[in-house]
Amino acid sequence: MQNLLDPAILFFVFGVFVGLVRSNLEIPPAISKFLSLYLLMAIGLKGGFAMAASGFSAGVLTALGAALLLAFLVPALGYALLKNRISRFDAAAVAASYGSVSAVTFVAGTQFLKGAGIDFGGHMMVALVIMESPAIIMAVLLASAARHHAQTTAAASGGAVQALPASSVPPLGKILHESFTDGAHLVLLGSLAIGFISGSAGEAMLKPFAGDLFKGMLAFFLLDMGMMVARNFQQARQAPKVLIAYASCGPLVHAGIALALAWLLQLPLGDAVLLMILAASASYIVVPAVVRYAIPEANPALYFGLSLGVTFPINILIGIPLYAFLAQRLLG
């Protein structure tokens, strides 16, 4: 209930309402992009400042190792589940989206934890960066295997090859370059480094920017996200039932895996909750932009529509407080 009464979350709900009633209210794309970049910069700076204060320890490296493991495990499980139920290219793209992370969901999670008085480590912002790209790498490799499978199957049956020829698919190196140099990814990574380098002095100088303005900017951005979610409801409803079930139940399963890993590694409560939120989230910015280029055979309406139209609102409205409750019950 506390999460639903948060002004930022209420602005998200209001945005969904605005979109569903088809109001002419809209936030210009340039402002929407600015808000996104601001949030990434602010969360990166906060993470860097916290890392400068705490430094690297065995506990920090353990948490980051858990994040890296989840970044490979979640897309592998998703692809294994979906590959025989939908096109292997769609399965690879959906697995990449759900194996990667949503920075906005993470930001909302940090705000929830602050409101609940639960401490967490600044190194979890590093975990956010770490979990961004492995799923894309896996998706590219899985799509390559799917093309080989399609060509082999077609050759054996004497039919036409449906997968795109290798010459029309961008080289792996170029795709990975797109992933690692994506603007949103670089802003987050650069801000993290700058926060770490500047330390407490930088934190004091940028407090009005990265601290005082943050909550209002997040509310404004979630208003825009709510309207975008409403516009993607129709795409999500047209997806196969197995994908709707995956988009609805997958986050809870992924969060459960993260919770078990946190319990096994004895992570602090706040870090465990954020690890669950990262595992449960799905990318709707970086991964769709790269996957649309890397796996042109996949249907963008599926991996983008589901992550934004189904999983994002579930995590924002229900998931974050649920993950925190489960972690508190298990970890204390």
Contacts in CASP RR format, 6 or more apart in sequence:
PFRMAT RR
TARGET T0000
AUTHOR 0000-0000-0000
METHOD contacts of the structure
MODEL  1
MQNLLDPAILFFVFGVFVGLVRSNLEIPPAISKFLSLYLLMAIGLKGGFA
MAASGFSAGVLTALGAALLLAFLVPALGYALLKNRISRFDAAAVAASYGS
VSAVTFVAGTQFLKGAGIDFGGHMMVALVIMESPAIIMAVLLASAARHHA
QTTAAASGGAVQALPASSVPPLGKILHESFTDGAHLVLLGSLAIGFISGS
AGEAMLKPFAGDLFKGMLAFFLLDMGMMVARNFQQARQAPKVLIAYASCG
PLVHAGIALALAWLLQLPLGDAVLLMILAASASYIVVPAVVRYAIPEANP
ALYFGLSLGVTFPINILIGIPLYAFLAQRLLG
2 112 0 8 1.000
2 115 0 8 1.000
2 116 0 8 1.000
2 321 0 8 1.000
3 9 0 8 1.000
3 112 0 8 1.000
3 317 0 8 1.000
3 320 0 8 1.000
3 321 0 8 1.000
4 10 0 8 1.000
4 13 0 8 1.000
4 317 0 8 1.000
6 111 0 8 1.000
6 112 0 8 1.000
7 215 0 8 1.000
7 219 0 8 1.000
8 108 0 8 1.000
8 111 0 8 1.000
8 215 0 8 1.000
8 216 0 8 1.000
8 218 0 8 1.000
8 219 0 8 1.000
8 222 0 8 1.000
9 108 0 8 1.000
9 222 0 8 1.000
9 316 0 8 1.000
9 317 0 8 1.000
11 219 0 8 1.000
11 220 0 8 1.000
11 222 0 8 1.000
11 223 0 8 1.000
12 222 0 8 1.000
12 223 0 8 1.000
12 225 0 8 1.000
12 226 0 8 1.000
12 313 0 8 1.000
12 316 0 8 1.000
12 317 0 8 1.000
13 226 0 8 1.000
13 317 0 8 1.000
14 223 0 8 1.000
14 226 0 8 1.000
15 222 0 8 1.000
15 223 0 8 1.000
15 224 0 8 1.000
15 225 0 8 1.000
15 226 0 8 1.000
15 227 0 8 1.000
15 229 0 8 1.000
15 230 0 8 1.000
16 226 0 8 1.000
16 227 0 8 1.000
16 229 0 8 1.000
16 230 0 8 1.000
16 313 0 8 1.000
17 230 0 8 1.000
18 25 0 8 1.000
18 223 0 8 1.000
18 226 0 8 1.000
18 227 0 8 1.000
18 230 0 8 1.000
19 226 0 8 1.000
19 227 0 8 1.000
19 230 0 8 1.000
19 231 0 8 1.000
20 230 0 8 1.000
20 233 0 8 1.000
25 227 0 8 1.000
26 227 0 8 1.000
27 35 0 8 1.000
27 220 0 8 1.000
27 223 0 8 1.000
27 224 0 8 1.000
27 227 0 8 1.000
32 221 0 8 1.000
32 224 0 8 1.000
35 217 0 8 1.000
35 220 0 8 1.000
35 221 0 8 1.000
35 224 0 8 1.000
36 104 0 8 1.000
36 184 0 8 1.000
36 221 0 8 1.000
36 285 0 8 1.000
37 184 0 8 1.000
37 187 0 8 1.000
38 213 0 8 1.000
38 217 0 8 1.000
39 103 0 8 1.000
39 104 0 8 1.000
39 107 0 8 1.000
39 214 0 8 1.000
39 217 0 8 1.000
39 218 0 8 1.000
39 221 0 8 1.000
40 103 0 8 1.000
40 184 0 8 1.000
40 187 0 8 1.000
40 188 0 8 1.000
40 191 0 8 1.000
41 187 0 8 1.000
41 188 0 8 1.000
41 191 0 8 1.000
41 210 0 8 1.000
42 191 0 8 1.000
42 209 0 8 1.000
42 210 0 8 1.000
42 211 0 8 1.000
42 213 0 8 1.000
42 214 0 8 1.000
42 217 0 8 1.000
43 103 0 8 1.000
43 106 0 8 1.000
43 107 0 8 1.000
43 110 0 8 1.000
43 125 0 8 1.000
43 128 0 8 1.000
43 188 0 8 1.000
43 191 0 8 1.000
44 125 0 8 1.000
44 188 0 8 1.000
44 190 0 8 1.000
44 191 0 8 1.000
44 192 0 8 1.000
44 195 0 8 1.000
45 191 0 8 1.000
45 192 0 8 1.000
45 194 0 8 1.000
45 195 0 8 1.000
45 203 0 8 1.000
45 206 0 8 1.000
45 210 0 8 1.000
46 122 0 8 1.000
46 125 0 8 1.000
46 210 0 8 1.000
46 211 0 8 1.000
47 122 0 8 1.000
47 123 0 8 1.000
47 124 0 8 1.000
47 125 0 8 1.000
47 126 0 8 1.000
47 192 0 8 1.000
47 195 0 8 1.000
47 196 0 8 1.000
48 122 0 8 1.000
48 125 0 8 1.000
48 191 0 8 1.000
48 192 0 8 1.000
48 193 0 8 1.000
48 194 0 8 1.000
48 195 0 8 1.000
48 196 0 8 1.000
48 199 0 8 1.000
49 195 0 8 1.000
49 196 0 8 1.000
49 198 0 8 1.000
49 199 0 8 1.000
49 200 0 8 1.000
49 202 0 8 1.000
49 203 0 8 1.000
50 121 0 8 1.000
50 122 0 8 1.000
50 123 0 8 1.000
50 125 0 8 1.000
51 122 0 8 1.000
51 123 0 8 1.000
51 125 0 8 1.000
51 126 0 8 1.000
51 192 0 8 1.000
51 195 0 8 1.000
51 196 0 8 1.000
52 195 0 8 1.000
52 196 0 8 1.000
52 197 0 8 1.000
52 198 0 8 1.000
52 199 0 8 1.000
52 200 0 8 1.000
53 199 0 8 1.000
53 200 0 8 1.000
54 60 0 8 1.000
54 121 0 8 1.000
54 122 0 8 1.000
54 123 0 8 1.000
56 123 0 8 1.000
59 267 0 8 1.000
60 121 0 8 1.000
60 123 0 8 1.000
62 265 0 8 1.000
62 267 0 8 1.000
63 123 0 8 1.000
63 124 0 8 1.000
63 127 0 8 1.000
63 265 0 8 1.000
63 267 0 8 1.000
63 271 0 8 1.000
63 275 0 8 1.000
64 123 0 8 1.000
64 126 0 8 1.000
64 127 0 8 1.000
64 130 0 8 1.000
65 130 0 8 1.000
66 258 0 8 1.000
66 261 0 8 1.000
66 262 0 8 1.000
66 265 0 8 1.000
66 267 0 8 1.000
66 275 0 8 1.000
67 127 0 8 1.000
67 130 0 8 1.000
67 131 0 8 1.000
67 275 0 8 1.000
67 278 0 8 1.000
68 130 0 8 1.000
68 131 0 8 1.000
68 134 0 8 1.000
69 261 0 8 1.000
70 131 0 8 1.000
70 254 0 8 1.000
70 257 0 8 1.000
70 258 0 8 1.000
70 261 0 8 1.000
70 275 0 8 1.000
70 278 0 8 1.000
70 279 0 8 1.000
71 99 0 8 1.000
71 100 0 8 1.000
71 130 0 8 1.000
71 131 0 8 1.000
71 133 0 8 1.000
71 134 0 8 1.000
71 135 0 8 1.000
72 134 0 8 1.000
72 135 0 8 1.000
72 138 0 8 1.000
73 257 0 8 1.000
74 95 0 8 1.000
74 98 0 8 1.000
74 99 0 8 1.000
74 135 0 8 1.000
74 254 0 8 1.000
74 257 0 8 1.000
74 279 0 8 1.000
75 95 0 8 1.000
75 96 0 8 1.000
75 98 0 8 1.000
75 99 0 8 1.000
75 100 0 8 1.000
75 134 0 8 1.000
75 135 0 8 1.000
75 138 0 8 1.000
75 139 0 8 1.000
76 95 0 8 1.000
76 138 0 8 1.000
78 91 0 8 1.000
78 94 0 8 1.000
78 95 0 8 1.000
78 98 0 8 1.000
78 99 0 8 1.000
78 246 0 8 1.000
79 91 0 8 1.000
79 92 0 8 1.000
79 95 0 8 1.000
79 138 0 8 1.000
79 142 0 8 1.000
81 246 0 8 1.000
82 90 0 8 1.000
82 91 0 8 1.000
82 94 0 8 1.000
82 95 0 8 1.000
82 242 0 8 1.000
82 243 0 8 1.000
82 246 0 8 1.000
83 91 0 8 1.000
85 91 0 8 1.000
85 240 0 8 1.000
85 242 0 8 1.000
86 94 0 8 1.000
86 240 0 8 1.000
86 242 0 8 1.000
86 243 0 8 1.000
86 302 0 8 1.000
87 297 0 8 1.000
87 298 0 8 1.000
87 299 0 8 1.000
88 142 0 8 1.000
88 143 0 8 1.000
88 145 0 8 1.000
88 146 0 8 1.000
88 149 0 8 1.000
88 150 0 8 1.000
89 143 0 8 1.000
89 146 0 8 1.000
89 163 0 8 1.000
89 295 0 8 1.000
89 297 0 8 1.000
89 298 0 8 1.000
90 298 0 8 1.000
90 299 0 8 1.000
90 302 0 8 1.000
90 303 0 8 1.000
91 142 0 8 1.000
91 146 0 8 1.000
92 138 0 8 1.000
92 139 0 8 1.000
92 142 0 8 1.000
92 143 0 8 1.000
92 146 0 8 1.000
92 295 0 8 1.000
92 298 0 8 1.000
93 139 0 8 1.000
93 143 0 8 1.000
93 291 0 8 1.000
93 295 0 8 1.000
93 298 0 8 1.000
93 299 0 8 1.000
93 300 0 8 1.000
93 302 0 8 1.000
93 303 0 8 1.000
94 243 0 8 1.000
94 246 0 8 1.000
94 302 0 8 1.000
94 303 0 8 1.000
94 306 0 8 1.000
95 135 0 8 1.000
95 138 0 8 1.000
95 139 0 8 1.000
95 142 0 8 1.000
96 135 0 8 1.000
96 136 0 8 1.000
96 138 0 8 1.000
96 139 0 8 1.000
96 283 0 8 1.000
96 287 0 8 1.000
96 291 0 8 1.000
96 303 0 8 1.000
97 135 0 8 1.000
97 282 0 8 1.000
97 283 0 8 1.000
97 284 0 8 1.000
97 287 0 8 1.000
97 288 0 8 1.000
97 291 0 8 1.000
97 303 0 8 1.000
97 304 0 8 1.000
97 306 0 8 1.000
97 307 0 8 1.000
98 135 0 8 1.000
98 246 0 8 1.000
98 247 0 8 1.000
98 250 0 8 1.000
98 254 0 8 1.000
98 282 0 8 1.000
98 307 0 8 1.000
98 311 0 8 1.000
99 131 0 8 1.000
99 134 0 8 1.000
99 135 0 8 1.000
99 254 0 8 1.000
99 282 0 8 1.000
99 283 0 8 1.000
100 131 0 8 1.000
100 132 0 8 1.000
100 133 0 8 1.000
100 135 0 8 1.000
100 136 0 8 1.000
100 282 0 8 1.000
100 283 0 8 1.000
100 286 0 8 1.000
100 287 0 8 1.000
101 128 0 8 1.000
101 131 0 8 1.000
101 132 0 8 1.000
101 278 0 8 1.000
101 281 0 8 1.000
101 282 0 8 1.000
101 283 0 8 1.000
102 281 0 8 1.000
102 282 0 8 1.000
102 283 0 8 1.000
102 284 0 8 1.000
102 285 0 8 1.000
102 307 0 8 1.000
102 312 0 8 1.000
102 315 0 8 1.000
103 128 0 8 1.000
103 184 0 8 1.000
103 188 0 8 1.000
103 285 0 8 1.000
104 221 0 8 1.000
104 222 0 8 1.000
104 225 0 8 1.000
104 312 0 8 1.000
105 277 0 8 1.000
105 280 0 8 1.000
105 281 0 8 1.000
105 312 0 8 1.000
105 315 0 8 1.000
105 316 0 8 1.000
105 320 0 8 1.000
106 128 0 8 1.000
106 274 0 8 1.000
106 277 0 8 1.000
106 278 0 8 1.000
106 281 0 8 1.000
107 218 0 8 1.000
108 218 0 8 1.000
108 222 0 8 1.000
108 315 0 8 1.000
108 316 0 8 1.000
108 320 0 8 1.000
109 273 0 8 1.000
109 274 0 8 1.000
109 277 0 8 1.000
109 320 0 8 1.000
110 120 0 8 1.000
110 274 0 8 1.000
111 215 0 8 1.000
111 218 0 8 1.000
112 320 0 8 1.000
112 321 0 8 1.000
112 324 0 8 1.000
113 119 0 8 1.000
113 120 0 8 1.000
113 270 0 8 1.000
113 273 0 8 1.000
113 274 0 8 1.000
113 324 0 8 1.000
116 324 0 8 1.000
118 269 0 8 1.000
118 270 0 8 1.000
118 273 0 8 1.000
118 324 0 8 1.000
119 268 0 8 1.000
119 270 0 8 1.000
120 268 0 8 1.000
120 270 0 8 1.000
120 271 0 8 1.000
120 273 0 8 1.000
120 274 0 8 1.000
121 268 0 8 1.000
121 270 0 8 1.000
121 271 0 8 1.000
123 271 0 8 1.000
124 271 0 8 1.000
124 274 0 8 1.000
124 275 0 8 1.000
124 278 0 8 1.000
125 188 0 8 1.000
125 192 0 8 1.000
126 192 0 8 1.000
127 274 0 8 1.000
127 275 0 8 1.000
127 278 0 8 1.000
128 188 0 8 1.000
128 278 0 8 1.000
129 185 0 8 1.000
129 188 0 8 1.000
129 189 0 8 1.000
129 192 0 8 1.000
131 278 0 8 1.000
132 185 0 8 1.000
132 188 0 8 1.000
132 283 0 8 1.000
132 286 0 8 1.000
133 176 0 8 1.000
133 179 0 8 1.000
133 180 0 8 1.000
133 185 0 8 1.000
135 283 0 8 1.000
135 287 0 8 1.000
136 175 0 8 1.000
136 176 0 8 1.000
136 179 0 8 1.000
136 286 0 8 1.000
136 287 0 8 1.000
136 290 0 8 1.000
136 291 0 8 1.000
136 294 0 8 1.000
137 176 0 8 1.000
137 179 0 8 1.000
139 287 0 8 1.000
139 291 0 8 1.000
139 294 0 8 1.000
139 295 0 8 1.000
140 172 0 8 1.000
140 175 0 8 1.000
140 176 0 8 1.000
140 294 0 8 1.000
140 295 0 8 1.000
143 294 0 8 1.000
143 295 0 8 1.000
143 297 0 8 1.000
143 298 0 8 1.000
144 169 0 8 1.000
144 172 0 8 1.000
146 163 0 8 1.000
146 297 0 8 1.000
147 163 0 8 1.000
147 164 0 8 1.000
147 166 0 8 1.000
147 169 0 8 1.000
147 297 0 8 1.000
150 161 0 8 1.000
150 162 0 8 1.000
150 163 0 8 1.000
151 161 0 8 1.000
151 163 0 8 1.000
154 160 0 8 1.000
154 161 0 8 1.000
154 162 0 8 1.000
155 161 0 8 1.000
163 297 0 8 1.000
164 296 0 8 1.000
164 297 0 8 1.000
168 296 0 8 1.000
169 294 0 8 1.000
169 296 0 8 1.000
170 293 0 8 1.000
170 294 0 8 1.000
175 290 0 8 1.000
175 293 0 8 1.000
175 294 0 8 1.000
178 289 0 8 1.000
178 290 0 8 1.000
178 293 0 8 1.000
178 294 0 8 1.000
179 185 0 8 1.000
179 286 0 8 1.000
179 290 0 8 1.000
182 286 0 8 1.000
182 289 0 8 1.000
182 290 0 8 1.000
184 285 0 8 1.000
184 286 0 8 1.000
185 286 0 8 1.000
195 202 0 8 1.000
195 203 0 8 1.000
198 205 0 8 1.000
203 210 0 8 1.000
222 316 0 8 1.000
225 312 0 8 1.000
226 313 0 8 1.000
228 308 0 8 1.000
229 308 0 8 1.000
229 309 0 8 1.000
229 312 0 8 1.000
229 313 0 8 1.000
232 304 0 8 1.000
232 305 0 8 1.000
232 308 0 8 1.000
232 309 0 8 1.000
233 309 0 8 1.000
235 301 0 8 1.000
235 304 0 8 1.000
235 305 0 8 1.000
235 309 0 8 1.000
236 244 0 8 1.000
236 247 0 8 1.000
236 305 0 8 1.000
236 306 0 8 1.000
236 308 0 8 1.000
236 309 0 8 1.000
236 310 0 8 1.000
237 244 0 8 1.000
238 301 0 8 1.000
239 247 0 8 1.000
239 301 0 8 1.000
239 302 0 8 1.000
239 305 0 8 1.000
239 306 0 8 1.000
243 302 0 8 1.000
243 306 0 8 1.000
244 306 0 8 1.000
244 310 0 8 1.000
246 306 0 8 1.000
247 282 0 8 1.000
247 306 0 8 1.000
247 307 0 8 1.000
247 310 0 8 1.000
247 311 0 8 1.000
248 310 0 8 1.000
248 311 0 8 1.000
248 314 0 8 1.000
250 280 0 8 1.000
250 311 0 8 1.000
251 280 0 8 1.000
251 281 0 8 1.000
251 282 0 8 1.000
251 311 0 8 1.000
251 314 0 8 1.000
251 315 0 8 1.000
251 319 0 8 1.000
252 280 0 8 1.000
252 319 0 8 1.000
252 322 0 8 1.000
254 279 0 8 1.000
254 280 0 8 1.000
255 276 0 8 1.000
255 277 0 8 1.000
255 279 0 8 1.000
255 280 0 8 1.000
255 319 0 8 1.000
255 323 0 8 1.000
255 326 0 8 1.000
256 276 0 8 1.000
256 279 0 8 1.000
256 326 0 8 1.000
257 279 0 8 1.000
258 272 0 8 1.000
258 275 0 8 1.000
258 276 0 8 1.000
258 278 0 8 1.000
258 279 0 8 1.000
258 280 0 8 1.000
259 272 0 8 1.000
259 276 0 8 1.000
259 323 0 8 1.000
259 326 0 8 1.000
259 327 0 8 1.000
259 330 0 8 1.000
261 275 0 8 1.000
262 271 0 8 1.000
262 272 0 8 1.000
262 275 0 8 1.000
262 276 0 8 1.000
262 327 0 8 1.000
262 331 0 8 1.000
263 272 0 8 1.000
263 330 0 8 1.000
263 331 0 8 1.000
267 275 0 8 1.000
267 331 0 8 1.000
269 327 0 8 1.000
269 328 0 8 1.000
269 331 0 8 1.000
269 332 0 8 1.000
270 327 0 8 1.000
272 327 0 8 1.000
272 331 0 8 1.000
273 323 0 8 1.000
273 324 0 8 1.000
273 327 0 8 1.000
276 323 0 8 1.000
276 326 0 8 1.000
276 327 0 8 1.000
277 315 0 8 1.000
277 320 0 8 1.000
277 323 0 8 1.000
280 311 0 8 1.000
280 315 0 8 1.000
280 319 0 8 1.000
280 323 0 8 1.000
281 311 0 8 1.000
281 312 0 8 1.000
281 315 0 8 1.000
282 306 0 8 1.000
282 307 0 8 1.000
282 311 0 8 1.000
282 312 0 8 1.000
283 307 0 8 1.000
284 304 0 8 1.000
284 305 0 8 1.000
284 307 0 8 1.000
284 308 0 8 1.000
284 312 0 8 1.000
287 303 0 8 1.000
287 307 0 8 1.000
288 300 0 8 1.000
288 303 0 8 1.000
288 304 0 8 1.000
288 307 0 8 1.000
291 298 0 8 1.000
291 303 0 8 1.000
292 298 0 8 1.000
292 300 0 8 1.000
END
